[in-house]
Each structure stands twice: as C-alpha cells, then as structure tokens.
Amino acid sequence: QVQLVESGGGLVPAGGSLRLSCAASGRTLSYYVMGWFRQAPGKERKFVATINWSGGSTYYADSVKGRFTISRDNAKNTVYLQMNSLKPEDTAVYYCAAGRILAQLRAGQGDYWGQGTQVTVSS
C-alpha cells in the first residue's frame, strides 16, 4: 500500500509560480510511474503530467507544456510539479497518482491517489 500526500498549493497571482510536492509513504516509489492530475470546479479530472520510474521520460498535457515541469527524487520518495507562468485557468485541485503502467496512468487509471491540494490563480 502507498500513501500519497500533496502539498504546496495556495493562492498566487497570474504569472506567478508554485511548486507542488507529493510525498509517499508505505512503499518506495522507485518502481512506479507517477503523474499529476487536476480537477476544476464542476469539471472532470484531467491529466497534467507523467514521469517514468527513472525520471528520464516526461509527458505533458498541451495546456501546460512549456510552463510546468514534473520531476522526482526517488531517494526522498517525492514527486514534484513546478508550475510557472500560472494562469487563472490553472485553478483546480491538483492530485498526484502512482501506477505501474504509464499508458494506464495517463488515462487516469492510477493505483494510488493523494487527497489533493488546492491551487488558485487570481487574475
């Protein structure tokens, strides 16, 4: 069993930056692919970014490409999402997830999910 806890959310003006963290406990994340997803009020949860087990391969939704960076530190059992040039439409609850198969995780089929952290971008 893996427990995931996100942190780092908050209120930021448009154009600002935030770094989200996802700390894992219960089992090493080294053999899991990791991802970030977000859910805006009244909308379905959407894929943001994924990273493979080594950190050598990343994939982003078009809406965040060039602005967000996903990374991981397996020694710290933590995954990060650096968010720059934030826009009001980035406002959402952000969730991290862990999975065994990258394609399934990108489709939203994670094995483990965190409780989410709120990101609010003011205009």
NUZA-115892 format. One record per atom (N, C-alpha, C): residue number from 1; atom name; x, y, z. Coordinates in steps of 0.2 Angstrom, whole numbers. Layout:
<recs>
{lumse:NUM | zase:CA | X:X | Y:Y | Z:Z}
...
</recs>
This chain:
<recs>
{lumse:1 | zase:N | X:4 | Y:-6 | Z:0}
{lumse:1 | zase:CA | X:0 | Y:0 | Z:0}
{lumse:1 | zase:C | X:4 | Y:6 | Z:0}
{lumse:2 | zase:N | X:2 | Y:11 | Z:-4}
{lumse:2 | zase:CA | X:6 | Y:18 | Z:-4}
{lumse:2 | zase:C | X:1 | Y:23 | Z:-2}
{lumse:3 | zase:N | X:4 | Y:27 | Z:2}
{lumse:3 | zase:CA | X:0 | Y:33 | Z:4}
{lumse:3 | zase:C | X:4 | Y:39 | Z:1}
{lumse:4 | zase:N | X:0 | Y:44 | Z:-2}
{lumse:4 | zase:CA | X:2 | Y:50 | Z:-6}
{lumse:4 | zase:C | X:-1 | Y:56 | Z:-3}
{lumse:5 | zase:N | X:4 | Y:61 | Z:-1}
{lumse:5 | zase:CA | X:1 | Y:67 | Z:2}
{lumse:5 | zase:C | X:4 | Y:73 | Z:-2}
{lumse:6 | zase:N | X:0 | Y:77 | Z:-5}
{lumse:6 | zase:CA | X:2 | Y:83 | Z:-9}
{lumse:6 | zase:C | X:2 | Y:89 | Z:-4}
{lumse:7 | zase:N | X:7 | Y:93 | Z:-6}
{lumse:7 | zase:CA | X:7 | Y:100 | Z:-3}
{lumse:7 | zase:C | X:10 | Y:105 | Z:-7}
{lumse:8 | zase:N | X:10 | Y:111 | Z:-5}
{lumse:8 | zase:CA | X:12 | Y:116 | Z:-9}
{lumse:8 | zase:C | X:7 | Y:121 | Z:-13}
{lumse:9 | zase:N | X:1 | Y:119 | Z:-12}
{lumse:9 | zase:CA | X:-4 | Y:123 | Z:-16}
{lumse:9 | zase:C | X:-5 | Y:129 | Z:-12}
{lumse:10 | zase:N | X:-9 | Y:134 | Z:-15}
{lumse:10 | zase:CA | X:-10 | Y:140 | Z:-12}
{lumse:10 | zase:C | X:-13 | Y:145 | Z:-17}
{lumse:11 | zase:N | X:-14 | Y:151 | Z:-15}
{lumse:11 | zase:CA | X:-16 | Y:157 | Z:-19}
{lumse:11 | zase:C | X:-10 | Y:161 | Z:-22}
{lumse:12 | zase:N | X:-10 | Y:162 | Z:-29}
{lumse:12 | zase:CA | X:-5 | Y:165 | Z:-32}
{lumse:12 | zase:C | X:-8 | Y:170 | Z:-38}
{lumse:13 | zase:N | X:-5 | Y:175 | Z:-39}
{lumse:13 | zase:CA | X:-7 | Y:179 | Z:-44}
{lumse:13 | zase:C | X:-5 | Y:177 | Z:-51}
{lumse:14 | zase:N | X:-9 | Y:178 | Z:-56}
{lumse:14 | zase:CA | X:-7 | Y:176 | Z:-63}
{lumse:14 | zase:C | X:0 | Y:178 | Z:-65}
{lumse:15 | zase:N | X:3 | Y:174 | Z:-68}
{lumse:15 | zase:CA | X:10 | Y:175 | Z:-69}
{lumse:15 | zase:C | X:15 | Y:172 | Z:-64}
{lumse:16 | zase:N | X:12 | Y:170 | Z:-58}
{lumse:16 | zase:CA | X:16 | Y:168 | Z:-53}
{lumse:16 | zase:C | X:18 | Y:160 | Z:-54}
{lumse:17 | zase:N | X:22 | Y:158 | Z:-48}
{lumse:17 | zase:CA | X:24 | Y:151 | Z:-48}
{lumse:17 | zase:C | X:22 | Y:148 | Z:-42}
{lumse:18 | zase:N | X:22 | Y:141 | Z:-42}
{lumse:18 | zase:CA | X:21 | Y:137 | Z:-36}
{lumse:18 | zase:C | X:25 | Y:130 | Z:-38}
{lumse:19 | zase:N | X:27 | Y:127 | Z:-32}
{lumse:19 | zase:CA | X:30 | Y:120 | Z:-33}
{lumse:19 | zase:C | X:26 | Y:116 | Z:-29}
{lumse:20 | zase:N | X:22 | Y:111 | Z:-32}
{lumse:20 | zase:CA | X:19 | Y:106 | Z:-28}
{lumse:20 | zase:C | X:23 | Y:100 | Z:-26}
{lumse:21 | zase:N | X:22 | Y:97 | Z:-21}
{lumse:21 | zase:CA | X:26 | Y:91 | Z:-19}
{lumse:21 | zase:C | X:21 | Y:85 | Z:-17}
{lumse:22 | zase:N | X:23 | Y:79 | Z:-19}
{lumse:22 | zase:CA | X:19 | Y:73 | Z:-17}
{lumse:22 | zase:C | X:24 | Y:68 | Z:-14}
{lumse:23 | zase:N | X:23 | Y:68 | Z:-7}
{lumse:23 | zase:CA | X:27 | Y:63 | Z:-3}
{lumse:23 | zase:C | X:24 | Y:56 | Z:-2}
{lumse:24 | zase:N | X:27 | Y:51 | Z:-3}
{lumse:24 | zase:CA | X:25 | Y:45 | Z:-2}
{lumse:24 | zase:C | X:27 | Y:41 | Z:4}
{lumse:25 | zase:N | X:23 | Y:37 | Z:6}
{lumse:25 | zase:CA | X:25 | Y:33 | Z:12}
{lumse:25 | zase:C | X:22 | Y:26 | Z:11}
{lumse:26 | zase:N | X:25 | Y:21 | Z:15}
{lumse:26 | zase:CA | X:22 | Y:14 | Z:14}
{lumse:26 | zase:C | X:25 | Y:10 | Z:10}
{lumse:27 | zase:N | X:28 | Y:12 | Z:4}
{lumse:27 | zase:CA | X:32 | Y:8 | Z:-1}
{lumse:27 | zase:C | X:36 | Y:13 | Z:-5}
{lumse:28 | zase:N | X:42 | Y:11 | Z:-7}
{lumse:28 | zase:CA | X:46 | Y:15 | Z:-12}
{lumse:28 | zase:C | X:42 | Y:17 | Z:-18}
{lumse:29 | zase:N | X:43 | Y:23 | Z:-21}
{lumse:29 | zase:CA | X:40 | Y:25 | Z:-27}
{lumse:29 | zase:C | X:44 | Y:23 | Z:-33}
{lumse:30 | zase:N | X:50 | Y:20 | Z:-31}
{lumse:30 | zase:CA | X:55 | Y:19 | Z:-37}
{lumse:30 | zase:C | X:52 | Y:15 | Z:-43}
{lumse:31 | zase:N | X:48 | Y:11 | Z:-41}
{lumse:31 | zase:CA | X:45 | Y:6 | Z:-47}
{lumse:31 | zase:C | X:39 | Y:8 | Z:-50}
{lumse:32 | zase:N | X:37 | Y:14 | Z:-48}
{lumse:32 | zase:CA | X:30 | Y:17 | Z:-50}
{lumse:32 | zase:C | X:31 | Y:22 | Z:-55}
{lumse:33 | zase:N | X:27 | Y:23 | Z:-60}
{lumse:33 | zase:CA | X:26 | Y:29 | Z:-64}
{lumse:33 | zase:C | X:22 | Y:34 | Z:-60}
{lumse:34 | zase:N | X:23 | Y:40 | Z:-60}
{lumse:34 | zase:CA | X:20 | Y:45 | Z:-56}
{lumse:34 | zase:C | X:16 | Y:50 | Z:-61}
{lumse:35 | zase:N | X:11 | Y:53 | Z:-59}
{lumse:35 | zase:CA | X:8 | Y:58 | Z:-63}
{lumse:35 | zase:C | X:4 | Y:63 | Z:-58}
{lumse:36 | zase:N | X:3 | Y:69 | Z:-62}
{lumse:36 | zase:CA | X:-1 | Y:74 | Z:-58}
{lumse:36 | zase:C | X:-7 | Y:75 | Z:-63}
{lumse:37 | zase:N | X:-13 | Y:76 | Z:-59}
{lumse:37 | zase:CA | X:-19 | Y:77 | Z:-62}
{lumse:37 | zase:C | X:-22 | Y:83 | Z:-59}
{lumse:38 | zase:N | X:-28 | Y:86 | Z:-62}
{lumse:38 | zase:CA | X:-31 | Y:92 | Z:-59}
{lumse:38 | zase:C | X:-38 | Y:92 | Z:-60}
{lumse:39 | zase:N | X:-42 | Y:94 | Z:-56}
{lumse:39 | zase:CA | X:-49 | Y:95 | Z:-57}
{lumse:39 | zase:C | X:-52 | Y:102 | Z:-55}
{lumse:40 | zase:N | X:-55 | Y:105 | Z:-59}
{lumse:40 | zase:CA | X:-58 | Y:112 | Z:-58}
{lumse:40 | zase:C | X:-65 | Y:111 | Z:-56}
{lumse:41 | zase:N | X:-68 | Y:116 | Z:-52}
{lumse:41 | zase:CA | X:-74 | Y:115 | Z:-50}
{lumse:41 | zase:C | X:-79 | Y:114 | Z:-56}
{lumse:42 | zase:N | X:-83 | Y:108 | Z:-55}
{lumse:42 | zase:CA | X:-88 | Y:107 | Z:-59}
{lumse:42 | zase:C | X:-86 | Y:103 | Z:-66}
{lumse:43 | zase:N | X:-80 | Y:101 | Z:-66}
{lumse:43 | zase:CA | X:-77 | Y:98 | Z:-72}
{lumse:43 | zase:C | X:-74 | Y:92 | Z:-70}
{lumse:44 | zase:N | X:-72 | Y:87 | Z:-75}
{lumse:44 | zase:CA | X:-69 | Y:81 | Z:-73}
{lumse:44 | zase:C | X:-62 | Y:82 | Z:-72}
{lumse:45 | zase:N | X:-59 | Y:77 | Z:-69}
{lumse:45 | zase:CA | X:-52 | Y:77 | Z:-68}
{lumse:45 | zase:C | X:-48 | Y:76 | Z:-74}
{lumse:46 | zase:N | X:-43 | Y:79 | Z:-75}
{lumse:46 | zase:CA | X:-39 | Y:79 | Z:-81}
{lumse:46 | zase:C | X:-31 | Y:78 | Z:-80}
{lumse:47 | zase:N | X:-28 | Y:75 | Z:-85}
{lumse:47 | zase:CA | X:-21 | Y:73 | Z:-85}
{lumse:47 | zase:C | X:-17 | Y:80 | Z:-85}
{lumse:48 | zase:N | X:-12 | Y:80 | Z:-81}
{lumse:48 | zase:CA | X:-7 | Y:86 | Z:-82}
{lumse:48 | zase:C | X:0 | Y:84 | Z:-84}
{lumse:49 | zase:N | X:3 | Y:79 | Z:-81}
{lumse:49 | zase:CA | X:9 | Y:77 | Z:-82}
{lumse:49 | zase:C | X:11 | Y:70 | Z:-80}
{lumse:50 | zase:N | X:15 | Y:66 | Z:-83}
{lumse:50 | zase:CA | X:18 | Y:60 | Z:-80}
{lumse:50 | zase:C | X:25 | Y:60 | Z:-81}
{lumse:51 | zase:N | X:28 | Y:55 | Z:-77}
{lumse:51 | zase:CA | X:35 | Y:54 | Z:-77}
{lumse:51 | zase:C | X:37 | Y:47 | Z:-75}
{lumse:52 | zase:N | X:42 | Y:44 | Z:-79}
{lumse:52 | zase:CA | X:43 | Y:37 | Z:-78}
{lumse:52 | zase:C | X:47 | Y:36 | Z:-72}
{lumse:53 | zase:N | X:49 | Y:29 | Z:-71}
{lumse:53 | zase:CA | X:52 | Y:27 | Z:-64}
{lumse:53 | zase:C | X:58 | Y:31 | Z:-63}
{lumse:54 | zase:N | X:62 | Y:32 | Z:-68}
{lumse:54 | zase:CA | X:69 | Y:34 | Z:-68}
{lumse:54 | zase:C | X:69 | Y:42 | Z:-68}
{lumse:55 | zase:N | X:64 | Y:45 | Z:-70}
{lumse:55 | zase:CA | X:63 | Y:52 | Z:-71}
{lumse:55 | zase:C | X:66 | Y:54 | Z:-78}
{lumse:56 | zase:N | X:68 | Y:49 | Z:-82}
{lumse:56 | zase:CA | X:71 | Y:51 | Z:-89}
{lumse:56 | zase:C | X:66 | Y:53 | Z:-94}
{lumse:57 | zase:N | X:60 | Y:51 | Z:-93}
{lumse:57 | zase:CA | X:54 | Y:52 | Z:-98}
{lumse:57 | zase:C | X:48 | Y:56 | Z:-95}
{lumse:58 | zase:N | X:47 | Y:61 | Z:-98}
{lumse:58 | zase:CA | X:41 | Y:65 | Z:-95}
{lumse:58 | zase:C | X:36 | Y:66 | Z:-101}
{lumse:59 | zase:N | X:30 | Y:68 | Z:-99}
{lumse:59 | zase:CA | X:25 | Y:69 | Z:-104}
{lumse:59 | zase:C | X:20 | Y:74 | Z:-101}
{lumse:60 | zase:N | X:17 | Y:79 | Z:-105}
{lumse:60 | zase:CA | X:13 | Y:84 | Z:-103}
{lumse:60 | zase:C | X:7 | Y:85 | Z:-107}
{lumse:61 | zase:N | X:2 | Y:87 | Z:-104}
{lumse:61 | zase:CA | X:-4 | Y:90 | Z:-107}
{lumse:61 | zase:C | X:-2 | Y:96 | Z:-111}
{lumse:62 | zase:N | X:-5 | Y:97 | Z:-117}
{lumse:62 | zase:CA | X:-4 | Y:103 | Z:-121}
{lumse:62 | zase:C | X:-5 | Y:109 | Z:-117}
{lumse:63 | zase:N | X:-10 | Y:110 | Z:-113}
{lumse:63 | zase:CA | X:-11 | Y:116 | Z:-109}
{lumse:63 | zase:C | X:-6 | Y:118 | Z:-104}
{lumse:64 | zase:N | X:-1 | Y:114 | Z:-102}
{lumse:64 | zase:CA | X:4 | Y:116 | Z:-98}
{lumse:64 | zase:C | X:11 | Y:115 | Z:-100}
{lumse:65 | zase:N | X:11 | Y:112 | Z:-106}
{lumse:65 | zase:CA | X:18 | Y:111 | Z:-109}
{lumse:65 | zase:C | X:22 | Y:118 | Z:-110}
{lumse:66 | zase:N | X:28 | Y:118 | Z:-108}
{lumse:66 | zase:CA | X:32 | Y:124 | Z:-108}
{lumse:66 | zase:C | X:32 | Y:128 | Z:-101}
{lumse:67 | zase:N | X:27 | Y:126 | Z:-97}
{lumse:67 | zase:CA | X:26 | Y:130 | Z:-91}
{lumse:67 | zase:C | X:27 | Y:126 | Z:-85}
{lumse:68 | zase:N | X:25 | Y:120 | Z:-85}
{lumse:68 | zase:CA | X:25 | Y:115 | Z:-79}
{lumse:68 | zase:C | X:31 | Y:110 | Z:-81}
{lumse:69 | zase:N | X:34 | Y:108 | Z:-75}
{lumse:69 | zase:CA | X:39 | Y:103 | Z:-75}
{lumse:69 | zase:C | X:38 | Y:98 | Z:-70}
{lumse:70 | zase:N | X:38 | Y:92 | Z:-72}
{lumse:70 | zase:CA | X:37 | Y:86 | Z:-67}
{lumse:70 | zase:C | X:44 | Y:83 | Z:-66}
{lumse:71 | zase:N | X:45 | Y:82 | Z:-60}
{lumse:71 | zase:CA | X:52 | Y:79 | Z:-58}
{lumse:71 | zase:C | X:51 | Y:74 | Z:-52}
{lumse:72 | zase:N | X:56 | Y:70 | Z:-50}
{lumse:72 | zase:CA | X:55 | Y:65 | Z:-45}
{lumse:72 | zase:C | X:62 | Y:65 | Z:-41}
{lumse:73 | zase:N | X:62 | Y:63 | Z:-35}
{lumse:73 | zase:CA | X:68 | Y:61 | Z:-31}
{lumse:73 | zase:C | X:66 | Y:55 | Z:-28}
{lumse:74 | zase:N | X:68 | Y:49 | Z:-31}
{lumse:74 | zase:CA | X:67 | Y:43 | Z:-28}
{lumse:74 | zase:C | X:70 | Y:42 | Z:-21}
{lumse:75 | zase:N | X:75 | Y:45 | Z:-20}
{lumse:75 | zase:CA | X:79 | Y:44 | Z:-13}
{lumse:75 | zase:C | X:74 | Y:47 | Z:-8}
{lumse:76 | zase:N | X:71 | Y:53 | Z:-10}
{lumse:76 | zase:CA | X:66 | Y:56 | Z:-5}
{lumse:76 | zase:C | X:59 | Y:53 | Z:-5}
{lumse:77 | zase:N | X:58 | Y:49 | Z:-10}
{lumse:77 | zase:CA | X:51 | Y:46 | Z:-11}
{lumse:77 | zase:C | X:46 | Y:52 | Z:-13}
{lumse:78 | zase:N | X:48 | Y:57 | Z:-17}
{lumse:78 | zase:CA | X:44 | Y:63 | Z:-18}
{lumse:78 | zase:C | X:44 | Y:64 | Z:-25}
{lumse:79 | zase:N | X:38 | Y:67 | Z:-27}
{lumse:79 | zase:CA | X:37 | Y:69 | Z:-34}
{lumse:79 | zase:C | X:35 | Y:76 | Z:-34}
{lumse:80 | zase:N | X:38 | Y:80 | Z:-39}
{lumse:80 | zase:CA | X:36 | Y:87 | Z:-39}
{lumse:80 | zase:C | X:33 | Y:90 | Z:-45}
{lumse:81 | zase:N | X:30 | Y:95 | Z:-45}
{lumse:81 | zase:CA | X:27 | Y:99 | Z:-50}
{lumse:81 | zase:C | X:28 | Y:106 | Z:-50}
{lumse:82 | zase:N | X:33 | Y:108 | Z:-54}
{lumse:82 | zase:CA | X:35 | Y:115 | Z:-54}
{lumse:82 | zase:C | X:30 | Y:119 | Z:-59}
{lumse:83 | zase:N | X:27 | Y:124 | Z:-57}
{lumse:83 | zase:CA | X:22 | Y:127 | Z:-61}
{lumse:83 | zase:C | X:24 | Y:134 | Z:-62}
{lumse:84 | zase:N | X:25 | Y:137 | Z:-68}
{lumse:84 | zase:CA | X:27 | Y:143 | Z:-69}
{lumse:84 | zase:C | X:22 | Y:147 | Z:-74}
{lumse:85 | zase:N | X:22 | Y:153 | Z:-74}
{lumse:85 | zase:CA | X:18 | Y:157 | Z:-78}
{lumse:85 | zase:C | X:10 | Y:155 | Z:-77}
{lumse:86 | zase:N | X:8 | Y:155 | Z:-71}
{lumse:86 | zase:CA | X:2 | Y:152 | Z:-70}
{lumse:86 | zase:C | X:-4 | Y:156 | Z:-72}
{lumse:87 | zase:N | X:-9 | Y:153 | Z:-75}
{lumse:87 | zase:CA | X:-15 | Y:157 | Z:-77}
{lumse:87 | zase:C | X:-21 | Y:155 | Z:-73}
{lumse:88 | zase:N | X:-26 | Y:160 | Z:-73}
{lumse:88 | zase:CA | X:-32 | Y:158 | Z:-70}
{lumse:88 | zase:C | X:-35 | Y:152 | Z:-71}
{lumse:89 | zase:N | X:-35 | Y:149 | Z:-78}
{lumse:89 | zase:CA | X:-37 | Y:143 | Z:-79}
{lumse:89 | zase:C | X:-34 | Y:137 | Z:-77}
{lumse:90 | zase:N | X:-28 | Y:138 | Z:-73}
{lumse:90 | zase:CA | X:-25 | Y:133 | Z:-70}
{lumse:90 | zase:C | X:-28 | Y:131 | Z:-63}
{lumse:91 | zase:N | X:-32 | Y:136 | Z:-61}
{lumse:91 | zase:CA | X:-36 | Y:135 | Z:-54}
{lumse:91 | zase:C | X:-39 | Y:128 | Z:-54}
{lumse:92 | zase:N | X:-37 | Y:124 | Z:-49}
{lumse:92 | zase:CA | X:-40 | Y:117 | Z:-48}
{lumse:92 | zase:C | X:-37 | Y:114 | Z:-42}
{lumse:93 | zase:N | X:-40 | Y:108 | Z:-40}
{lumse:93 | zase:CA | X:-37 | Y:104 | Z:-35}
{lumse:93 | zase:C | X:-32 | Y:99 | Z:-39}
{lumse:94 | zase:N | X:-26 | Y:99 | Z:-37}
{lumse:94 | zase:CA | X:-21 | Y:95 | Z:-40}
{lumse:94 | zase:C | X:-20 | Y:89 | Z:-36}
{lumse:95 | zase:N | X:-20 | Y:83 | Z:-40}
{lumse:95 | zase:CA | X:-19 | Y:77 | Z:-37}
{lumse:95 | zase:C | X:-13 | Y:73 | Z:-40}
{lumse:96 | zase:N | X:-9 | Y:70 | Z:-35}
{lumse:96 | zase:CA | X:-4 | Y:65 | Z:-38}
{lumse:96 | zase:C | X:-6 | Y:58 | Z:-38}
{lumse:97 | zase:N | X:-3 | Y:54 | Z:-42}
{lumse:97 | zase:CA | X:-5 | Y:47 | Z:-43}
{lumse:97 | zase:C | X:1 | Y:43 | Z:-44}
{lumse:98 | zase:N | X:0 | Y:37 | Z:-42}
{lumse:98 | zase:CA | X:5 | Y:32 | Z:-44}
{lumse:98 | zase:C | X:2 | Y:26 | Z:-48}
{lumse:99 | zase:N | X:6 | Y:23 | Z:-52}
{lumse:99 | zase:CA | X:4 | Y:17 | Z:-56}
{lumse:99 | zase:C | X:9 | Y:13 | Z:-58}
{lumse:100 | zase:N | X:8 | Y:7 | Z:-61}
{lumse:100 | zase:CA | X:13 | Y:3 | Z:-63}
{lumse:100 | zase:C | X:14 | Y:3 | Z:-71}
{lumse:101 | zase:N | X:8 | Y:5 | Z:-74}
{lumse:101 | zase:CA | X:8 | Y:6 | Z:-82}
{lumse:101 | zase:C | X:7 | Y:13 | Z:-84}
{lumse:102 | zase:N | X:12 | Y:15 | Z:-88}
{lumse:102 | zase:CA | X:12 | Y:23 | Z:-89}
{lumse:102 | zase:C | X:6 | Y:24 | Z:-93}
{lumse:103 | zase:N | X:4 | Y:20 | Z:-98}
{lumse:103 | zase:CA | X:-2 | Y:22 | Z:-103}
{lumse:103 | zase:C | X:-8 | Y:22 | Z:-98}
{lumse:104 | zase:N | X:-9 | Y:17 | Z:-94}
{lumse:104 | zase:CA | X:-15 | Y:17 | Z:-89}
{lumse:104 | zase:C | X:-15 | Y:23 | Z:-85}
{lumse:105 | zase:N | X:-9 | Y:25 | Z:-82}
{lumse:105 | zase:CA | X:-9 | Y:31 | Z:-78}
{lumse:105 | zase:C | X:-11 | Y:37 | Z:-82}
{lumse:106 | zase:N | X:-9 | Y:38 | Z:-88}
{lumse:106 | zase:CA | X:-11 | Y:44 | Z:-92}
{lumse:106 | zase:C | X:-18 | Y:44 | Z:-93}
{lumse:107 | zase:N | X:-21 | Y:38 | Z:-93}
{lumse:107 | zase:CA | X:-28 | Y:38 | Z:-94}
{lumse:107 | zase:C | X:-32 | Y:39 | Z:-88}
{lumse:108 | zase:N | X:-29 | Y:40 | Z:-83}
{lumse:108 | zase:CA | X:-32 | Y:42 | Z:-76}
{lumse:108 | zase:C | X:-33 | Y:35 | Z:-72}
{lumse:109 | zase:N | X:-30 | Y:30 | Z:-74}
{lumse:109 | zase:CA | X:-31 | Y:24 | Z:-70}
{lumse:109 | zase:C | X:-25 | Y:23 | Z:-66}
{lumse:110 | zase:N | X:-24 | Y:27 | Z:-60}
{lumse:110 | zase:CA | X:-19 | Y:26 | Z:-56}
{lumse:110 | zase:C | X:-21 | Y:21 | Z:-50}
{lumse:111 | zase:N | X:-15 | Y:18 | Z:-47}
{lumse:111 | zase:CA | X:-16 | Y:13 | Z:-42}
{lumse:111 | zase:C | X:-17 | Y:16 | Z:-35}
{lumse:112 | zase:N | X:-14 | Y:22 | Z:-35}
{lumse:112 | zase:CA | X:-14 | Y:26 | Z:-28}
{lumse:112 | zase:C | X:-15 | Y:33 | Z:-30}
{lumse:113 | zase:N | X:-19 | Y:37 | Z:-26}
{lumse:113 | zase:CA | X:-20 | Y:44 | Z:-27}
{lumse:113 | zase:C | X:-20 | Y:47 | Z:-20}
{lumse:114 | zase:N | X:-17 | Y:54 | Z:-21}
{lumse:114 | zase:CA | X:-17 | Y:58 | Z:-15}
{lumse:114 | zase:C | X:-24 | Y:61 | Z:-14}
{lumse:115 | zase:N | X:-24 | Y:65 | Z:-8}
{lumse:115 | zase:CA | X:-30 | Y:69 | Z:-7}
{lumse:115 | zase:C | X:-31 | Y:75 | Z:-10}
{lumse:116 | zase:N | X:-26 | Y:78 | Z:-13}
{lumse:116 | zase:CA | X:-27 | Y:84 | Z:-17}
{lumse:116 | zase:C | X:-24 | Y:90 | Z:-14}
{lumse:117 | zase:N | X:-22 | Y:95 | Z:-17}
{lumse:117 | zase:CA | X:-20 | Y:101 | Z:-15}
{lumse:117 | zase:C | X:-23 | Y:107 | Z:-19}
{lumse:118 | zase:N | X:-26 | Y:112 | Z:-16}
{lumse:118 | zase:CA | X:-29 | Y:117 | Z:-20}
{lumse:118 | zase:C | X:-24 | Y:122 | Z:-23}
{lumse:119 | zase:N | X:-25 | Y:124 | Z:-29}
{lumse:119 | zase:CA | X:-21 | Y:129 | Z:-32}
{lumse:119 | zase:C | X:-26 | Y:134 | Z:-35}
{lumse:120 | zase:N | X:-25 | Y:140 | Z:-33}
{lumse:120 | zase:CA | X:-30 | Y:146 | Z:-35}
{lumse:120 | zase:C | X:-26 | Y:151 | Z:-38}
{lumse:121 | zase:N | X:-27 | Y:153 | Z:-44}
{lumse:121 | zase:CA | X:-23 | Y:158 | Z:-48}
{lumse:121 | zase:C | X:-28 | Y:164 | Z:-49}
{lumse:122 | zase:N | X:-26 | Y:170 | Z:-46}
{lumse:122 | zase:CA | X:-31 | Y:176 | Z:-47}
{lumse:122 | zase:C | X:-29 | Y:180 | Z:-53}
{lumse:123 | zase:N | X:-34 | Y:183 | Z:-56}
{lumse:123 | zase:CA | X:-32 | Y:187 | Z:-62}
{lumse:123 | zase:C | X:-31 | Y:194 | Z:-60}
</recs>
